Amino acid sequence: MNPLQVFGSDLGEIRRARKITMKALGLAVGYSESYVSKVEAGQVKPSPGFVVEEYHT
């Protein structure tokens, strides 16, 4: 796995462990459910704002 895929996989594991949906996470950090899905799939590089907001949620 490349670094984007590792980050996305870790994000998904944390999100599921906290029983948070992609939609709820997106709403909490100001991004769409689609964006969260793409980050978790390792398809897009997460923006710095997404990373900072996600880890403060």
mmCIF file of the N, C-alpha and C atoms, coordinates in Angstrom:
data_MODEL
# 
_entry.id   MODEL 
# 
loop_
_atom_site.group_PDB 
_atom_site.id 
_atom_site.type_symbol 
_atom_site.label_atom_id 
_atom_site.label_alt_id 
_atom_site.label_comp_id 
_atom_site.label_asym_id 
_atom_site.label_entity_id 
_atom_site.label_seq_id 
_atom_site.pdbx_PDB_ins_code 
_atom_site.Cartn_x 
_atom_site.Cartn_y 
_atom_site.Cartn_z 
_atom_site.occupancy 
_atom_site.B_iso_or_equiv 
_atom_site.pdbx_formal_charge 
_atom_site.auth_seq_id 
_atom_site.auth_comp_id 
_atom_site.auth_asym_id 
_atom_site.auth_atom_id 
_atom_site.pdbx_PDB_model_num 
ATOM 1   N N  . MET A 1 1  ? 0.838   -1.187 0.000  1.00 0.00 ? 1  MET A N  1 
ATOM 2   C CA . MET A 1 1  ? 0.000   0.000  0.000  1.00 0.00 ? 1  MET A CA 1 
ATOM 3   C C  . MET A 1 1  ? 0.882   1.249  0.000  1.00 0.00 ? 1  MET A C  1 
ATOM 4   N N  . ASN A 1 2  ? 0.408   2.250  -0.719 1.00 0.00 ? 2  ASN A N  1 
ATOM 5   C CA . ASN A 1 2  ? 1.144   3.520  -0.717 1.00 0.00 ? 2  ASN A CA 1 
ATOM 6   C C  . ASN A 1 2  ? 0.715   4.354  0.498  1.00 0.00 ? 2  ASN A C  1 
ATOM 7   N N  . PRO A 1 3  ? 1.417   5.443  0.783  1.00 0.00 ? 3  PRO A N  1 
ATOM 8   C CA . PRO A 1 3  ? 1.095   6.242  1.972  1.00 0.00 ? 3  PRO A CA 1 
ATOM 9   C C  . PRO A 1 3  ? -0.349  6.765  2.014  1.00 0.00 ? 3  PRO A C  1 
ATOM 10  N N  . LEU A 1 4  ? -0.899  7.132  0.873  1.00 0.00 ? 4  LEU A N  1 
ATOM 11  C CA . LEU A 1 4  ? -2.287  7.603  0.853  1.00 0.00 ? 4  LEU A CA 1 
ATOM 12  C C  . LEU A 1 4  ? -3.242  6.488  1.248  1.00 0.00 ? 4  LEU A C  1 
ATOM 13  N N  . GLN A 1 5  ? -2.977  5.286  0.765  1.00 0.00 ? 5  GLN A N  1 
ATOM 14  C CA . GLN A 1 5  ? -3.821  4.141  1.111  1.00 0.00 ? 5  GLN A CA 1 
ATOM 15  C C  . GLN A 1 5  ? -3.694  3.785  2.591  1.00 0.00 ? 5  GLN A C  1 
ATOM 16  N N  . VAL A 1 6  ? -2.506  3.879  3.124  1.00 0.00 ? 6  VAL A N  1 
ATOM 17  C CA . VAL A 1 6  ? -2.300  3.595  4.554  1.00 0.00 ? 6  VAL A CA 1 
ATOM 18  C C  . VAL A 1 6  ? -3.067  4.610  5.398  1.00 0.00 ? 6  VAL A C  1 
ATOM 19  N N  . PHE A 1 7  ? -2.935  5.888  5.060  1.00 0.00 ? 7  PHE A N  1 
ATOM 20  C CA . PHE A 1 7  ? -3.661  6.924  5.788  1.00 0.00 ? 7  PHE A CA 1 
ATOM 21  C C  . PHE A 1 7  ? -5.157  6.677  5.715  1.00 0.00 ? 7  PHE A C  1 
ATOM 22  N N  . GLY A 1 8  ? -5.655  6.412  4.509  1.00 0.00 ? 8  GLY A N  1 
ATOM 23  C CA . GLY A 1 8  ? -7.084  6.176  4.322  1.00 0.00 ? 8  GLY A CA 1 
ATOM 24  C C  . GLY A 1 8  ? -7.572  4.968  5.088  1.00 0.00 ? 8  GLY A C  1 
ATOM 25  N N  . SER A 1 9  ? -6.799  3.907  5.067  1.00 0.00 ? 9  SER A N  1 
ATOM 26  C CA . SER A 1 9  ? -7.160  2.699  5.796  1.00 0.00 ? 9  SER A CA 1 
ATOM 27  C C  . SER A 1 9  ? -7.212  2.971  7.299  1.00 0.00 ? 9  SER A C  1 
ATOM 28  N N  . ASP A 1 10 ? -6.218  3.669  7.804  1.00 0.00 ? 10 ASP A N  1 
ATOM 29  C CA . ASP A 1 10 ? -6.190  4.015  9.230  1.00 0.00 ? 10 ASP A CA 1 
ATOM 30  C C  . ASP A 1 10 ? -7.381  4.896  9.597  1.00 0.00 ? 10 ASP A C  1 
ATOM 31  N N  . LEU A 1 11 ? -7.668  5.871  8.757  1.00 0.00 ? 11 LEU A N  1 
ATOM 32  C CA . LEU A 1 11 ? -8.803  6.758  8.994  1.00 0.00 ? 11 LEU A CA 1 
ATOM 33  C C  . LEU A 1 11 ? -10.098 5.957  9.074  1.00 0.00 ? 11 LEU A C  1 
ATOM 34  N N  . GLY A 1 12 ? -10.282 5.040  8.126  1.00 0.00 ? 12 GLY A N  1 
ATOM 35  C CA . GLY A 1 12 ? -11.490 4.224  8.118  1.00 0.00 ? 12 GLY A CA 1 
ATOM 36  C C  . GLY A 1 12 ? -11.611 3.355  9.359  1.00 0.00 ? 12 GLY A C  1 
ATOM 37  N N  . GLU A 1 13 ? -10.502 2.786  9.790  1.00 0.00 ? 13 GLU A N  1 
ATOM 38  C CA . GLU A 1 13 ? -10.522 1.952  11.005 1.00 0.00 ? 13 GLU A CA 1 
ATOM 39  C C  . GLU A 1 13 ? -10.908 2.780  12.225 1.00 0.00 ? 13 GLU A C  1 
ATOM 40  N N  . ILE A 1 14 ? -10.339 3.955  12.346 1.00 0.00 ? 14 ILE A N  1 
ATOM 41  C CA . ILE A 1 14 ? -10.654 4.832  13.486 1.00 0.00 ? 14 ILE A CA 1 
ATOM 42  C C  . ILE A 1 14 ? -12.112 5.258  13.431 1.00 0.00 ? 14 ILE A C  1 
ATOM 43  N N  . ARG A 1 15 ? -12.561 5.647  12.240 1.00 0.00 ? 15 ARG A N  1 
ATOM 44  C CA . ARG A 1 15 ? -13.951 6.099  12.086 1.00 0.00 ? 15 ARG A CA 1 
ATOM 45  C C  . ARG A 1 15 ? -14.930 4.991  12.456 1.00 0.00 ? 15 ARG A C  1 
ATOM 46  N N  . ARG A 1 16 ? -14.686 3.782  11.954 1.00 0.00 ? 16 ARG A N  1 
ATOM 47  C CA . ARG A 1 16 ? -15.580 2.657  12.253 1.00 0.00 ? 16 ARG A CA 1 
ATOM 48  C C  . ARG A 1 16 ? -15.533 2.284  13.732 1.00 0.00 ? 16 ARG A C  1 
ATOM 49  N N  . ALA A 1 17 ? -14.362 2.339  14.340 1.00 0.00 ? 17 ALA A N  1 
ATOM 50  C CA . ALA A 1 17 ? -14.237 2.024  15.768 1.00 0.00 ? 17 ALA A CA 1 
ATOM 51  C C  . ALA A 1 17 ? -15.043 3.004  16.617 1.00 0.00 ? 17 ALA A C  1 
ATOM 52  N N  . ARG A 1 18 ? -15.134 4.235  16.143 1.00 0.00 ? 18 ARG A N  1 
ATOM 53  C CA . ARG A 1 18 ? -15.913 5.253  16.863 1.00 0.00 ? 18 ARG A CA 1 
ATOM 54  C C  . ARG A 1 18 ? -17.381 5.244  16.455 1.00 0.00 ? 18 ARG A C  1 
ATOM 55  N N  . LYS A 1 19 ? -17.725 4.309  15.537 1.00 0.00 ? 19 LYS A N  1 
ATOM 56  C CA . LYS A 1 19 ? -19.111 4.155  15.052 1.00 0.00 ? 19 LYS A CA 1 
ATOM 57  C C  . LYS A 1 19 ? -19.639 5.450  14.424 1.00 0.00 ? 19 LYS A C  1 
ATOM 58  N N  . ILE A 1 20 ? -18.788 6.059  13.613 1.00 0.00 ? 20 ILE A N  1 
ATOM 59  C CA . ILE A 1 20 ? -19.139 7.291  12.912 1.00 0.00 ? 20 ILE A CA 1 
ATOM 60  C C  . ILE A 1 20 ? -19.276 6.968  11.428 1.00 0.00 ? 20 ILE A C  1 
ATOM 61  N N  . THR A 1 21 ? -20.340 7.426  10.803 1.00 0.00 ? 21 THR A N  1 
ATOM 62  C CA . THR A 1 21 ? -20.502 7.221  9.363  1.00 0.00 ? 21 THR A CA 1 
ATOM 63  C C  . THR A 1 21 ? -19.622 8.204  8.596  1.00 0.00 ? 21 THR A C  1 
ATOM 64  N N  . MET A 1 22 ? -19.390 7.897  7.330  1.00 0.00 ? 22 MET A N  1 
ATOM 65  C CA . MET A 1 22 ? -18.629 8.827  6.485  1.00 0.00 ? 22 MET A CA 1 
ATOM 66  C C  . MET A 1 22 ? -19.357 10.167 6.395  1.00 0.00 ? 22 MET A C  1 
ATOM 67  N N  . LYS A 1 23 ? -20.679 10.087 6.296  1.00 0.00 ? 23 LYS A N  1 
ATOM 68  C CA . LYS A 1 23 ? -21.467 11.318 6.196  1.00 0.00 ? 23 LYS A CA 1 
ATOM 69  C C  . LYS A 1 23 ? -21.312 12.158 7.458  1.00 0.00 ? 23 LYS A C  1 
ATOM 70  N N  . ALA A 1 24 ? -21.398 11.520 8.629  1.00 0.00 ? 24 ALA A N  1 
ATOM 71  C CA . ALA A 1 24 ? -21.269 12.250 9.892  1.00 0.00 ? 24 ALA A CA 1 
ATOM 72  C C  . ALA A 1 24 ? -19.875 12.850 10.049 1.00 0.00 ? 24 ALA A C  1 
ATOM 73  N N  . LEU A 1 25 ? -18.855 12.094 9.664  1.00 0.00 ? 25 LEU A N  1 
ATOM 74  C CA . LEU A 1 25 ? -17.495 12.627 9.744  1.00 0.00 ? 25 LEU A CA 1 
ATOM 75  C C  . LEU A 1 25 ? -17.352 13.824 8.818  1.00 0.00 ? 25 LEU A C  1 
ATOM 76  N N  . GLY A 1 26 ? -17.849 13.680 7.609  1.00 0.00 ? 26 GLY A N  1 
ATOM 77  C CA . GLY A 1 26 ? -17.775 14.787 6.661  1.00 0.00 ? 26 GLY A CA 1 
ATOM 78  C C  . GLY A 1 26 ? -18.450 16.041 7.186  1.00 0.00 ? 26 GLY A C  1 
ATOM 79  N N  . LEU A 1 27 ? -19.643 15.874 7.743  1.00 0.00 ? 27 LEU A N  1 
ATOM 80  C CA . LEU A 1 27 ? -20.358 17.025 8.303  1.00 0.00 ? 27 LEU A CA 1 
ATOM 81  C C  . LEU A 1 27 ? -19.587 17.645 9.464  1.00 0.00 ? 27 LEU A C  1 
ATOM 82  N N  . ALA A 1 28 ? -18.976 16.808 10.282 1.00 0.00 ? 28 ALA A N  1 
ATOM 83  C CA . ALA A 1 28 ? -18.244 17.299 11.455 1.00 0.00 ? 28 ALA A CA 1 
ATOM 84  C C  . ALA A 1 28 ? -17.018 18.121 11.077 1.00 0.00 ? 28 ALA A C  1 
ATOM 85  N N  . VAL A 1 29 ? -16.385 17.765 9.970  1.00 0.00 ? 29 VAL A N  1 
ATOM 86  C CA . VAL A 1 29 ? -15.143 18.450 9.589  1.00 0.00 ? 29 VAL A CA 1 
ATOM 87  C C  . VAL A 1 29 ? -15.294 19.371 8.374  1.00 0.00 ? 29 VAL A C  1 
ATOM 88  N N  . GLY A 1 30 ? -16.519 19.459 7.844  1.00 0.00 ? 30 GLY A N  1 
ATOM 89  C CA . GLY A 1 30 ? -16.776 20.398 6.751  1.00 0.00 ? 30 GLY A CA 1 
ATOM 90  C C  . GLY A 1 30 ? -16.420 19.894 5.367  1.00 0.00 ? 30 GLY A C  1 
ATOM 91  N N  . TYR A 1 31 ? -16.466 18.581 5.174  1.00 0.00 ? 31 TYR A N  1 
ATOM 92  C CA . TYR A 1 31 ? -16.196 17.984 3.858  1.00 0.00 ? 31 TYR A CA 1 
ATOM 93  C C  . TYR A 1 31 ? -17.338 17.043 3.511  1.00 0.00 ? 31 TYR A C  1 
ATOM 94  N N  . SER A 1 32 ? -17.459 16.699 2.248  1.00 0.00 ? 32 SER A N  1 
ATOM 95  C CA . SER A 1 32 ? -18.553 15.831 1.820  1.00 0.00 ? 32 SER A CA 1 
ATOM 96  C C  . SER A 1 32 ? -18.271 14.367 2.149  1.00 0.00 ? 32 SER A C  1 
ATOM 97  N N  . GLU A 1 33 ? -19.347 13.602 2.182  1.00 0.00 ? 33 GLU A N  1 
ATOM 98  C CA . GLU A 1 33 ? -19.231 12.153 2.362  1.00 0.00 ? 33 GLU A CA 1 
ATOM 99  C C  . GLU A 1 33 ? -18.383 11.550 1.242  1.00 0.00 ? 33 GLU A C  1 
ATOM 100 N N  . SER A 1 34 ? -18.558 12.063 0.030  1.00 0.00 ? 34 SER A N  1 
ATOM 101 C CA . SER A 1 34 ? -17.790 11.595 -1.121 1.00 0.00 ? 34 SER A CA 1 
ATOM 102 C C  . SER A 1 34 ? -16.294 11.836 -0.924 1.00 0.00 ? 34 SER A C  1 
ATOM 103 N N  . TYR A 1 35 ? -15.949 12.995 -0.386 1.00 0.00 ? 35 TYR A N  1 
ATOM 104 C CA . TYR A 1 35 ? -14.537 13.313 -0.142 1.00 0.00 ? 35 TYR A CA 1 
ATOM 105 C C  . TYR A 1 35 ? -13.954 12.364 0.892  1.00 0.00 ? 35 TYR A C  1 
ATOM 106 N N  . VAL A 1 36 ? -14.688 12.126 1.983  1.00 0.00 ? 36 VAL A N  1 
ATOM 107 C CA . VAL A 1 36 ? -14.226 11.192 3.017  1.00 0.00 ? 36 VAL A CA 1 
ATOM 108 C C  . VAL A 1 36 ? -14.005 9.817  2.391  1.00 0.00 ? 36 VAL A C  1 
ATOM 109 N N  . SER A 1 37 ? -14.937 9.378  1.558  1.00 0.00 ? 37 SER A N  1 
ATOM 110 C CA . SER A 1 37 ? -14.818 8.077  0.898  1.00 0.00 ? 37 SER A CA 1 
ATOM 111 C C  . SER A 1 37 ? -13.567 7.994  0.038  1.00 0.00 ? 37 SER A C  1 
ATOM 112 N N  . LYS A 1 38 ? -13.293 9.041  -0.716 1.00 0.00 ? 38 LYS A N  1 
ATOM 113 C CA . LYS A 1 38 ? -12.113 9.058  -1.589 1.00 0.00 ? 38 LYS A CA 1 
ATOM 114 C C  . LYS A 1 38 ? -10.816 9.074  -0.784 1.00 0.00 ? 38 LYS A C  1 
ATOM 115 N N  . VAL A 1 39 ? -10.817 9.793  0.336  1.00 0.00 ? 39 VAL A N  1 
ATOM 116 C CA . VAL A 1 39 ? -9.632  9.804  1.192  1.00 0.00 ? 39 VAL A CA 1 
ATOM 117 C C  . VAL A 1 39 ? -9.411  8.406  1.771  1.00 0.00 ? 39 VAL A C  1 
ATOM 118 N N  . GLU A 1 40 ? -10.474 7.788  2.271  1.00 0.00 ? 40 GLU A N  1 
ATOM 119 C CA . GLU A 1 40 ? -10.341 6.452  2.853  1.00 0.00 ? 40 GLU A CA 1 
ATOM 120 C C  . GLU A 1 40 ? -9.897  5.420  1.821  1.00 0.00 ? 40 GLU A C  1 
ATOM 121 N N  . ALA A 1 41 ? -10.278 5.608  0.578  1.00 0.00 ? 41 ALA A N  1 
ATOM 122 C CA . ALA A 1 41 ? -9.894  4.682  -0.488 1.00 0.00 ? 41 ALA A CA 1 
ATOM 123 C C  . ALA A 1 41 ? -8.484  4.965  -1.009 1.00 0.00 ? 41 ALA A C  1 
ATOM 124 N N  . GLY A 1 42 ? -7.869  6.047  -0.541 1.00 0.00 ? 42 GLY A N  1 
ATOM 125 C CA . GLY A 1 42 ? -6.533  6.401  -1.002 1.00 0.00 ? 42 GLY A CA 1 
ATOM 126 C C  . GLY A 1 42 ? -6.529  6.975  -2.402 1.00 0.00 ? 42 GLY A C  1 
ATOM 127 N N  . GLN A 1 43 ? -7.687  7.507  -2.831 1.00 0.00 ? 43 GLN A N  1 
ATOM 128 C CA . GLN A 1 43 ? -7.809  8.044  -4.191 1.00 0.00 ? 43 GLN A CA 1 
ATOM 129 C C  . GLN A 1 43 ? -7.428  9.510  -4.293 1.00 0.00 ? 43 GLN A C  1 
ATOM 130 N N  . VAL A 1 44 ? -7.489  10.226 -3.175 1.00 0.00 ? 44 VAL A N  1 
ATOM 131 C CA . VAL A 1 44 ? -7.108  11.639 -3.175 1.00 0.00 ? 44 VAL A CA 1 
ATOM 132 C C  . VAL A 1 44 ? -6.230  11.916 -1.964 1.00 0.00 ? 44 VAL A C  1 
ATOM 133 N N  . LYS A 1 45 ? -5.362  12.879 -2.123 1.00 0.00 ? 45 LYS A N  1 
ATOM 134 C CA . LYS A 1 45 ? -4.519  13.320 -1.006 1.00 0.00 ? 45 LYS A CA 1 
ATOM 135 C C  . LYS A 1 45 ? -5.378  14.211 -0.122 1.00 0.00 ? 45 LYS A C  1 
ATOM 136 N N  . PRO A 1 46 ? -5.479  13.898 1.170  1.00 0.00 ? 46 PRO A N  1 
ATOM 137 C CA . PRO A 1 46 ? -6.310  14.741 2.021  1.00 0.00 ? 46 PRO A CA 1 
ATOM 138 C C  . PRO A 1 46 ? -5.707  16.133 2.165  1.00 0.00 ? 46 PRO A C  1 
ATOM 139 N N  . SER A 1 47 ? -6.584  17.119 2.163  1.00 0.00 ? 47 SER A N  1 
ATOM 140 C CA . SER A 1 47 ? -6.105  18.489 2.337  1.00 0.00 ? 47 SER A CA 1 
ATOM 141 C C  . SER A 1 47 ? -5.605  18.662 3.769  1.00 0.00 ? 47 SER A C  1 
ATOM 142 N N  . PRO A 1 48 ? -4.696  19.603 3.985  1.00 0.00 ? 48 PRO A N  1 
ATOM 143 C CA . PRO A 1 48 ? -4.221  19.844 5.350  1.00 0.00 ? 48 PRO A CA 1 
ATOM 144 C C  . PRO A 1 48 ? -5.368  20.164 6.311  1.00 0.00 ? 48 PRO A C  1 
ATOM 145 N N  . GLY A 1 49 ? -6.363  20.900 5.828  1.00 0.00 ? 49 GLY A N  1 
ATOM 146 C CA . GLY A 1 49 ? -7.512  21.232 6.668  1.00 0.00 ? 49 GLY A CA 1 
ATOM 147 C C  . GLY A 1 49 ? -8.297  20.009 7.082  1.00 0.00 ? 49 GLY A C  1 
ATOM 148 N N  . PHE A 1 50 ? -8.440  19.059 6.180  1.00 0.00 ? 50 PHE A N  1 
ATOM 149 C CA . PHE A 1 50 ? -9.158  17.821 6.495  1.00 0.00 ? 50 PHE A CA 1 
ATOM 150 C C  . PHE A 1 50 ? -8.415  17.052 7.573  1.00 0.00 ? 50 PHE A C  1 
ATOM 151 N N  . VAL A 1 51 ? -7.117  16.942 7.435  1.00 0.00 ? 51 VAL A N  1 
ATOM 152 C CA . VAL A 1 51 ? -6.323  16.180 8.400  1.00 0.00 ? 51 VAL A CA 1 
ATOM 153 C C  . VAL A 1 51 ? -6.387  16.837 9.778  1.00 0.00 ? 51 VAL A C  1 
ATOM 154 N N  . VAL A 1 52 ? -6.232  18.135 9.833  1.00 0.00 ? 52 VAL A N  1 
ATOM 155 C CA . VAL A 1 52 ? -6.264  18.841 11.112 1.00 0.00 ? 52 VAL A CA 1 
ATOM 156 C C  . VAL A 1 52 ? -7.654  18.722 11.741 1.00 0.00 ? 52 VAL A C  1 
ATOM 157 N N  . GLU A 1 53 ? -8.709  18.961 10.972 1.00 0.00 ? 53 GLU A N  1 
ATOM 158 C CA . GLU A 1 53 ? -10.068 18.888 11.508 1.00 0.00 ? 53 GLU A CA 1 
ATOM 159 C C  . GLU A 1 53 ? -10.414 17.482 11.952 1.00 0.00 ? 53 GLU A C  1 
ATOM 160 N N  . GLU A 1 54 ? -10.037 16.471 11.178 1.00 0.00 ? 54 GLU A N  1 
ATOM 161 C CA . GLU A 1 54 ? -10.380 15.093 11.494 1.00 0.00 ? 54 GLU A CA 1 
ATOM 162 C C  . GLU A 1 54 ? -9.772  14.682 12.825 1.00 0.00 ? 54 GLU A C  1 
ATOM 163 N N  . TYR A 1 55 ? -8.551  15.067 13.089 1.00 0.00 ? 55 TYR A N  1 
ATOM 164 C CA . TYR A 1 55 ? -7.887  14.647 14.304 1.00 0.00 ? 55 TYR A CA 1 
ATOM 165 C C  . TYR A 1 55 ? -8.267  15.499 15.523 1.00 0.00 ? 55 TYR A C  1 
ATOM 166 N N  . HIS A 1 56 ? -9.054  16.540 15.296 1.00 0.00 ? 56 HIS A N  1 
ATOM 167 C CA . HIS A 1 56 ? -9.575  17.311 16.424 1.00 0.00 ? 56 HIS A CA 1 
ATOM 168 C C  . HIS A 1 56 ? -11.020 16.941 16.729 1.00 0.00 ? 56 HIS A C  1 
ATOM 169 N N  . THR A 1 57 ? -11.599 16.048 15.946 1.00 0.00 ? 57 THR A N  1 
ATOM 170 C CA . THR A 1 57 ? -12.989 15.652 16.137 1.00 0.00 ? 57 THR A CA 1 
ATOM 171 C C  . THR A 1 57 ? -13.092 14.578 17.194 1.00 0.00 ? 57 THR A C  1 
# 
